[in-house]
Amino acid sequence: MLTIRSRCWLCRQPLRLAQHGICSYCLRQLPMPPPCCPCCGLPAGDTRYPCGRCLQKTPPWQRLVFVADYVSPLSRLIKQLKFQRRPELAPLLARLLLLRWLHLRREQYLNRPEMILTVPLQKMRRWRRGYNQSELLAAPLARWLGCEYRPQALRRIRATAAQQRLTARQRKRNLRGAFRCEDNLAGRHVVLLDDVVTTGSTAAEIAALLQAQGVASLQIWCICRTL
């Protein structure tokens, strides 16, 4: 009986463990981020303590966890997941994020999440894409971590313009009042998951809602952080 061996998404060589999606060589070659602030995720001199930016204006979350800067090859994989209908890439990207979080947990003693939430898409955008890429990332992460995932906890209650072409100030104004939290999350250790964090406007808008709910802790997780 013949079987088709899965191949690495980057070098296309056969994989011994198909579920990993990437070979050990390509995994070691992924770009590592520079030393970054544990709160905002931007380059900083110390990875253990908040940077000067965060000391002046504390983000509405405790930690930001990401795999790498928004550069190739991860940026290419994210674009394929979002715009080229390749949902099968989600487990690979989720595994990379899990490995990064486990590494940081050993170094920075991060709280283990009790619940994962995802940034909701507009209805029309979800319909055109066929899925919410963040939900595809959250499902395996919740299973591996043994925590709860509530895809309906956050709702987008009004349409907003696409963020890509807006300035940081315009992004904040664009997202004001765009989300609603439907669940009671008081006292819970929560992760808010998105595929990419650029200015952090979306994360900040939702994080303010969650902090108002009285969450015990909040981490922002993403595959890429634009540096």
FIDREN-432619 format. One record per residue (C-alpha): x, y, z; residue in three letters. Coordinates in steps of 0.001 Angstrom, whole numbers, padded with zeros to 6 digits, always signed. Last residue first. Example, Ala and Ser with C-alpha at 12.3 -4.5 7.8 and 13.67 -1.06 7.14 Angstrom:
+013670-001060+007140SER
+012300-004500+007800ALA
END
This chain:
+008632+045560+014770LEU
+005386+044112+013432THR
+004453+041329+015837ARG
+003862+037965+014195CYS
+002127+034740+015274ILE
+000010+036438+017906CYS
-000744+036087+021611TRP
-001902+038884+023901ILE
-001901+037923+027578GLN
-004501+039014+030105LEU
-004616+038382+033845SER
-007269+038149+036554ALA
-010023+039399+034253VAL
-012193+042100+035822GLY
-014782+042650+033069GLN
-013433+046196+032641ALA
-010062+044567+031943GLN
-011726+042541+029197LEU
-013241+045593+027538LEU
-009932+047483+027713ALA
-008220+044441+026197ALA
-010589+044578+023211ILE
-009589+048142+022290GLU
-005924+047527+023125ALA
-005713+044375+020984ALA
-007239+046179+018015THR
-004930+049183+018407SER
-001759+047080+018897GLY
+000141+048975+016212THR
+000857+045857+014149THR
-000269+042672+015886VAL
-000686+039693+013552VAL
-002621+036386+013751ASP
-004783+037274+016728ASP
-005315+035629+020123LEU
-006521+037178+023384LEU
-005414+034944+026251VAL
-007323+034978+029542VAL
-006685+034086+033173HIS
-010194+034347+034662ARG
-011238+036354+037725GLY
-014162+038053+036020ALA
-014812+036693+032528LEU
-018584+037151+032330ASN
-019467+036550+028696ASP
-020813+038653+025800GLU
-017893+041051+025352CYS
-018645+043764+022779ARG
-016511+045206+020015PHE
-016505+048194+017619ALA
-016824+050938+020248GLY
-013683+052705+019042ARG
-012078+050627+016311LEU
-011751+053303+013603ASN
-010623+055966+016078ARG
-007769+053765+017271LYS
-006824+052834+013710ARG
-006873+056491+012617GLN
-004354+057376+015314ARG
-002040+054508+014301ALA
-002321+055454+010631THR
-004722+053616+008349LEU
-004021+051621+005194ARG
-003956+048153+006775GLN
-006843+048694+009191GLN
-009711+047895+006822ALA
-012665+050141+007648ALA
-014977+049113+010459THR
-018367+047398+010633ALA
-020227+047466+013919ARG
-020944+045040+016744ILE
-017869+042835+016492ARG
-018581+040141+019037ARG
-016372+038548+021675LEU
-017387+035506+023727ALA
-018583+033609+020652GLN
-015362+031692+019927PRO
-015053+030532+023563ARG
-011983+028319+023980TYR
-011354+026610+027312GLU
-007984+025244+028380CYS
-006246+021887+028024GLY
-003114+023498+026609LEU
-002969+021255+023530TRP
-006728+021454+022931ARG
-006867+025230+023444ALA
-003945+025683+021043LEU
-005592+023400+018478PRO
-008807+025505+018427ALA
-007155+028923+018736ALA
-005256+028927+015427LEU
-008310+028096+013321LEU
-010266+030714+015298GLU
-007615+033303+014455SER
-007981+032521+010729GLN
-011701+033370+010828ASN
-013316+031274+008125TYR
-014766+031308+004591GLY
-012729+034284+003469ARG
-015654+036087+001817ARG
-018075+035158+004604TRP
-015580+036168+007286ARG
-015094+039554+005635ARG
-018849+040056+005366MET
-019457+039128+009006LYS
-016671+041351+010328GLN
-013976+039300+011988LEU
-013759+038549+015701PRO
-010437+038772+017592VAL
-010050+035447+019390THR
-010508+034368+023001LEU
-008570+031654+024823ILE
-009451+030615+028387MET
-007721+029251+031463GLU
-004319+030508+030389PRO
-001145+029356+032193ARG
+000380+032414+033795ASN
+003837+033336+032522LEU
+006894+032449+034594TYR
+009287+034629+032566GLN
+011946+032189+031379GLU
+010106+028847+031479ARG
+006891+030476+030299ARG
+008815+032218+027521LEU
+009915+028878+026025HIS
+006442+027371+026422LEU
+004960+030447+024740TRP
+007321+030152+021771ARG
+006589+026446+021334LEU
+002841+027139+021445LEU
+003182+029901+018858LEU
+005061+027602+016495LEU
+002391+024920+017052ARG
-000372+027376+016162ALA
+001428+028275+012938LEU
+001671+024610+011927LEU
-001930+023870+012977PRO
-003205+026866+010913ALA
-001523+025994+007610LEU
-004357+023603+006634GLU
-006586+026681+006390PRO
-004972+027509+003004ARG
-007616+029693+001378ARG
-005226+032086-000413GLN
-005966+035282+001531PHE
-005699+034491+005225LYS
-003686+031265+005423LEU
-001521+032128+002416GLN
-000904+035589+003836LYS
+000089+034037+007176ILE
+002512+031664+005432LEU
+004176+034535+003566ARG
+004515+036599+006753SER
+006110+033573+008416LEU
+008765+033183+005698PRO
+009265+036093+005416SER
+008815+039069+007737VAL
+006209+040131+010288TYR
+008610+039891+013244ASP
+008718+036595+015086ALA
+006885+034094+017307VAL
+004739+036355+019464PHE
+003762+036718+023125VAL
+002556+040022+024582LEU
+002330+040088+028370ARG
+000390+041928+031091GLN
-002497+043601+029240TRP
-004066+047079+029107PRO
-000701+048562+028012PRO
+001029+050808+030586THR
+001760+054320+029345LYS
+004956+055891+030701GLN
+006337+052617+032058LEU
+005261+050869+028846CYS
+007238+053283+026659ARG
+010243+053074+028973GLY
+010390+049282+028563CYS
+008737+046805+030892PRO
+011085+044308+032579TYR
+012511+040899+031733ARG
+013438+041254+028049THR
+015831+044147+028627ASP
+017224+046610+026073GLY
+014025+046982+024108ALA
+012561+046143+020704PRO
+008736+046165+020722LEU
+006650+043375+022273GLY
+004440+045767+024265CYS
+004657+043960+027622CYS
+007676+041621+027518PRO
+009812+044357+025921CYS
+011876+042897+023099CYS
+015368+041508+022536PRO
+015559+040905+018772PRO
+013112+038470+017151PRO
+014412+035140+015858MET
+014155+034450+012143PRO
+013192+030838+011350LEU
+016265+028778+010464GLN
+015944+026323+013378ARG
+012395+025431+012302LEU
+013572+025065+008714CYS
+016087+022404+009807TYR
+013630+020631+012109SER
+011124+020195+009304CYS
+007823+022061+009194ILE
+004210+020873+009155GLY
+004486+019286+012601HIS
+001562+016918+011957GLN
+003513+015054+009280ALA
+006167+013756+011638LEU
+008939+012279+009449ARG
+008476+015096+006977LEU
+009377+014947+003293PRO
+011230+018016+001909GLN
+009145+020901+000589ARG
+011597+023533+001939CYS
+008986+025820+003551LEU
+005720+023927+004049TRP
+007645+020765+004936CYS
+006215+017793+003094ARG
+003648+015150+003971SER
+004349+011619+002827ARG
+001928+010063+000384ILE
+001240+006410+001197THR
+001453+003376-001065LEU
+000000+000000+000000MET
END
